Amino acid sequence: MTIRNAGLAGIIAVALAGCSASYGAPEKNAQAVSTVATTQAIAVQLVAPPERDPSELQVLFWNDAQRSERFRDMENWFAGHEVPAALETRDLPAGAPLSADIQAEIKTLIEETNTAGVMVLQGGKVRFEGYGLGLEAQDRWTSFSVAKSFTSTLLGAAVKDGSIESMDDQVTRYIPELTGSAYDDVTVEQIATMTSGVAWNEDYTDPESDVSQLNKYVVEYGPDAIVEQMKRLDREAEPGEKFKYKTGETNLIGLLVENAVGMSLAEYSQAKIVEPAGFAGGMFWMTDPRGGNIGGCCLSLRLSDYARMGEFVRTGGLQSNGTSIVPEGWFAKAGGQQVDFGGNGFGYGYQWWTYPGGNFGAQGIFGQAITLIPEADLVVARVSNWPTATSSEYGEKWLRFAYKLSTQP
């Protein structure tokens, strides 16, 4: 469908001062809560950083040197869950190296765009792997809004499991505290495509914008912050009629999935992403004051594991038994153009950005990305420290280059 007034904002402010170091999920999840600490089979651990002045936690105001240091060390700045590496690592064998000219071009782009790492997979084989900013293969790097596409994948898993009956279900079925708000009559699919019709301001230069007020609600309402903010929003269009990018709405998806499956996103991701995708390193996922995970942001992985996630999605989310973690055709729809930004191939799916030619990807501020070009069996994973949160000209360069890579022998 074509949606009017398609906004292109794609950034998230991380203002998480006051995050709790304890898991405070809803009562219905009490059994799952205890397993985090006591069941070795799950082995998801809560980690708490040293106590810091809240002013130090304003990520958007970190300088260049601070970002390069802290983006690889977020677990020492924010509370979160640590998910161990998969029991069986997905092999990424060496493929035919890209030509010397193309490799030189990638290395130049790494330098020009303040990129920390790039991995190119084709057919599941590594054709290029390179690093900058002192990053090494075993180091992790934060994701920012790339996490949205992980949350979307867990949404699909919850549908496949039957924990969520249908994408046509109303949001209030899973988050009843929103009853009587602008989310009445809004479906799960509509928040997945950010077409709820609920008003939201994602302007990071405006201290009064909704996204800038996230921390205010955290401080004032603690575990209830997500619902308390979102239920106060007004409706500006009928559900399904207007796209507007809303980080707060992806946080709702995370809450919805956690309520439906009875465990945190981190726990659920261990079974549905980390193990079947075969991550080589552990995953850190920030918690909010509930002790649940932040659906719209803030997991950390090795570069190779971002690439493994891309390959996992490209190959349909298959598990070792040959069945998919998501319903049949999920990624074609999730990575398909559910929202059309004007007939040029750019649009939005289920928390994935869509590009010309049926391609799609995950994007996060400061230059994090997983780009998929399915017809070429190509996955390009990238982590960065761009000079500004958006630096859109850098993103355009890398997307054009991904298309170039898809034509290389």
Secondary structure, 3 states (H helix, E strand, C coil): CECECCCCCCCCCCECCCCCCCCCCCHHHHHHHHHHHHCCCCCCEEECCCCCCHHHHEHHHCCHHHHHHHCCCHHHCCCEEEECCCCCCCCCCECCCCCHHHHHHHHHHHHHCCEEEEEEEECCEEEEEEECCCCCCCCEEECCCHHHHHHHHHHHHHHHHCCCCCCCCEHHHCCHHHCCCCCCCCEHHHHHCCCCCECCCCCCCCCCCCHHHHHHHHHHHHHHHHHHHHCCCCECCCCCCECCCCHHHHHHHHHHHHHHHCCCHHHHHHHHHHHHHCCCCCEEEEECCCCCECCCCCEEEEHHHHHHHHHHHHCCCECCCCCECCCCCHHHHHCCCCEECCCCCCEECCCCEEECCCEEEEEECCCEEEEEEHHHCEEEEEEECCCCCCCHHHHHHHHHHHHHHCCCC
